[in-house]
Amino acid sequence: MEGSIQIHLEKLPEGVYLATSDDIQGLVAQGRTIKETLKIARDITIKLLESLEKSKSITL
């Protein structure tokens, strides 16, 4: 599955970067560089979407 989401990226006063997204609820990633932060955000997004898929397949 491929797609794109919008990421909000900001540099915090502590010197680290913070990534969040209105498209993926729960996505919060922090890193020392922009590249590192975006990689972490991508990994978290994949895990969140996999978790969502699993929860949709559970029947009660």
Secondary structure as UniProt FT lines:
FT   STRAND          8..11
FT   TURN            13..14
FT   STRAND          17..20
FT   TURN            25..26
FT   STRAND          28..31
FT   HELIX           34..57
//
